[in-house]
Amino acid sequence: MISKKTIYGLQAAILLAKRYETGPVLITDLAKEGRIPKKFLEAILLELRKSGILNSKKGKGGGYVLAKDAQDITVGDIIRTLEGSFAEIYFEDETKETNEIKMIMKEVRDAMSNILDKTSLADVIERASVGQNVLNYMI
């Protein structure tokens, strides 16, 4: 399950991707447009900046901007930054049966990771513009 923090981070990154050519965007504008609590958004954007996904500029004309082109930032990059790695499933009681289930769940995790790592912010925007369900994949 993806946290609210990650959902807000993805929303903000998509908004920044849409405005990539126009320069830095103020936190206030991102918060209002994305309907994201401003204080929460500040912490999220700081994490994304520290990881190299965003850049920030202080002063007049300042704000946040993507550090790279939207085609070069994946949904997987953002989720890993805000959630951590796609963790393995742990069982309280390790048995042969849970190891078999674990193997299947590892395949699911790897497939999901592969999809997220191949889906750039530019892809998300493109799919949304043609009315496709953006992250609705059949596995």
PESULDA-V979643 format. One record per residue. N is the residue number from 0. RES is the residue in three letters. PHI is phi in degrees with one decimal (NA if undefined). PSI is psi in degrees with one decimal (NA if undefined). Layout:
N_RES_PHI_PSI + N_RES_PHI_PSI
//
This chain:
0_MET_NA_139.4 + 1_ILE_-93.9_135.5 + 2_SER_-74.9_163.1 + 3_LYS_-59.8_-37.5 + 4_LYS_-56.7_-45.7 + 5_THR_-70.5_-38.8 + 6_ILE_-60.6_-45.8 + 7_TYR_-63.7_-39.8 + 8_GLY_-62.6_-42.1 + 9_LEU_-65.6_-43.2 + 10_GLN_-58.6_-47.5 + 11_ALA_-63.1_-42.6 + 12_ALA_-63.6_-39.2 + 13_ILE_-66.0_-42.5 + 14_LEU_-61.2_-41.5 + 15_LEU_-67.0_-36.1 + 16_ALA_-64.3_-39.4 + 17_LYS_-65.7_-26.4 + 18_ARG_-108.0_17.5 + 19_TYR_-53.6_-41.7 + 20_GLU_-75.0_-16.8 + 21_THR_-92.8_-5.3 + 22_GLY_96.8_-169.7 + 23_PRO_-59.3_147.2 + 24_VAL_-120.0_134.1 + 25_LEU_-68.3_146.4 + 26_ILE_-57.0_-41.0 + 27_THR_-57.3_-43.1 + 28_ASP_-67.5_-41.8 + 29_LEU_-63.6_-43.9 + 30_ALA_-61.9_-43.9 + 31_LYS_-66.9_-49.3 + 32_GLU_-65.9_-39.1 + 33_GLY_-88.6_-3.3 + 34_ARG_52.1_53.5 + 35_ILE_-117.5_133.6 + 36_PRO_-57.0_127.3 + 37_LYS_-58.2_-47.3 + 38_LYS_-61.7_-41.0 + 39_PHE_-65.2_-42.7 + 40_LEU_-62.8_-39.1 + 41_GLU_-56.4_-45.8 + 42_ALA_-65.1_-39.9 + 43_ILE_-65.5_-46.8 + 44_LEU_-64.4_-34.8 + 45_LEU_-62.6_-43.9 + 46_GLU_-62.1_-42.8 + 47_LEU_-67.3_-32.9 + 48_ARG_-69.7_-44.0 + 49_LYS_-61.8_-30.6 + 50_SER_-84.9_-5.3 + 51_GLY_90.2_8.0 + 52_ILE_-81.2_-34.9 + 53_LEU_-120.2_158.4 + 54_ASN_-119.8_155.5 + 55_SER_-129.9_154.3 + 56_LYS_-132.4_131.2 + 57_LYS_-92.8_161.9 + 58_GLY_85.8_-166.9 + 59_LYS_-60.9_133.1 + 60_GLY_77.1_13.0 + 61_GLY_-86.3_179.7 + 62_GLY_142.4_-157.3 + 63_TYR_-111.2_148.7 + 64_VAL_-147.9_153.1 + 65_LEU_-62.2_141.8 + 66_ALA_-76.8_-22.6 + 67_LYS_-136.5_170.9 + 68_ASP_-60.6_148.8 + 69_ALA_-59.7_-25.1 + 70_GLN_-72.0_-20.3 + 71_ASP_-100.8_5.4 + 72_ILE_-119.2_123.8 + 73_THR_-100.9_160.7 + 74_VAL_-60.0_-37.8 + 75_GLY_-60.5_-39.9 + 76_ASP_-57.6_-46.0 + 77_ILE_-70.1_-44.3 + 78_ILE_-62.7_-44.6 + 79_ARG_-63.4_-36.8 + 80_THR_-63.7_-42.8 + 81_LEU_-92.7_-24.8 + 82_GLU_-109.1_-23.2 + 83_GLY_97.3_-176.1 + 84_SER_-68.0_159.4 + 85_PHE_-72.6_100.9 + 86_ALA_-72.2_155.5 + 87_GLU_-77.1_150.9 + 88_ILE_-81.8_132.3 + 89_TYR_-109.2_146.3 + 90_PHE_-119.2_141.2 + 91_GLU_-62.9_-40.1 + 92_ASP_-117.4_102.0 + 93_GLU_-74.5_117.1 + 94_THR_-133.1_174.4 + 95_LYS_-58.5_-40.6 + 96_GLU_-65.7_-41.6 + 97_THR_-69.4_-30.9 + 98_ASN_-65.9_-36.5 + 99_GLU_-65.6_-42.5 + 100_ILE_-64.8_-40.7 + 101_LYS_-59.8_-39.0 + 102_MET_-62.3_-42.4 + 103_ILE_-65.9_-45.0 + 104_MET_-64.7_-31.7 + 105_LYS_-64.6_-40.4 + 106_GLU_-63.1_-41.4 + 107_VAL_-62.2_-47.3 + 108_ARG_-59.4_-44.0 + 109_ASP_-65.6_-39.4 + 110_ALA_-65.2_-43.9 + 111_MET_-62.6_-45.7 + 112_SER_-59.8_-41.9 + 113_ASN_-61.1_-44.2 + 114_ILE_-64.1_-47.5 + 115_LEU_-65.1_-33.9 + 116_ASP_-77.3_-16.4 + 117_LYS_-96.4_-8.0 + 118_THR_-101.6_108.7 + 119_SER_-87.0_167.0 + 120_LEU_-59.7_-37.4 + 121_ALA_-63.0_-38.7 + 122_ASP_-62.6_-42.7 + 123_VAL_-60.4_-46.3 + 124_ILE_-64.2_-42.6 + 125_GLU_-62.6_-46.4 + 126_ARG_-63.3_-40.2 + 127_ALA_-65.7_-35.8 + 128_SER_-70.0_-24.5 + 129_VAL_-101.0_9.1 + 130_GLY_80.7_12.2 + 131_GLN_-75.9_148.2 + 132_ASN_-67.9_115.5 + 133_VAL_-60.5_-52.6 + 134_LEU_-117.8_40.0 + 135_ASN_-105.6_96.7 + 136_TYR_-114.3_145.2 + 137_MET_-98.3_132.0 + 138_ILE_-114.7_NA
//
